């Protein structure tokens, strides 16, 4: 079973707890942390805090980088960077 945590504007600890919950209560073997744009650095912080403080047994299986093309408020098409960090036990 795969679970995904989407990182946005909340504090890092909110997402760390969400990942821990996925591993513990959902019995997930893999958890994906996904983020776009400015939230990418927060996603990396979540992964590092999880590995170094809370769940040292968790390993990074893979990291996927990409670009999404979206329309902004002005109707212009812009590219936004994305990251997906796959964690496994």
N, C-alpha and C positions, 0 to 999 in steps of 0.2 A: 504494500500500500504506500503510495507516495502522497506527501502533503506539501503544500506550498504556503509560504509566508510572504506577503507582499509588503515591502518596506516603503513607508511614506514619510510624513512629517512628524510623527510622534517621537517620543524619546526612545533611545536605544534599548533601554530595559524592557519596554513594552514588547519589542520584537524578540528579545532574548527569551522572555517568559513564554511568548507564543511558540517559539521553536522547542523549548523544553517541554511544553505541554504536548506538542505534537509527538515528540519522542516517547514521553512517559504515558500519557493517557490514551493516545490514539495507537500506541504500539507501532509507530511508523519506523520502517527500516531506513528510509531516506526522507530528508526534508530539504526542499528547495527554497532558497531565499532569493526573491526577485526584486529588482529595483530599476528605476529609470532616472536619468538626469542627475539632479543634485542629491538624490537619495542614495546614489551608488556608494558614496563614502560611508553613509550610515549602515548600509548593508554589510560592508567590509568590517565596520566596527562591531556589528552584531556577531559576525562569524568569529572574530578575534576574541571578543569577550566570552563567548560561549566556550571556545576551545581552551582558553587560558584560565578561566575562573570557575566555570560551572560544570562543564562536561568534557574533561580532558580526553575521554575515550572516543570522542567524535572526531572523524577525519574528513577532510575535504576530498570528495571523490572527483569532482570536476568543476571547472569554472567556464561558463559560456559568456562571451561578449558579443554584442550585436548593436544594431541600429533600428529604431522604429521610425517610420515616417508618419507624422501626424499634421493636422491642420491646427494652427493657433487661432486666437480670437479674431485676428485680422483676415482670416481666410487663407493665409500663406501656408505653404507646405514647408515644414521644418523637419530636420532629422534630430532625433534624441537618442543618446546612448543608453544601452541596457546592459545589465549584468544578471547572471543567474549562477548562484553558488549552490552546488549539490553537496549536502552533508550526509554522511552515513556513519553507522555505529561500527 
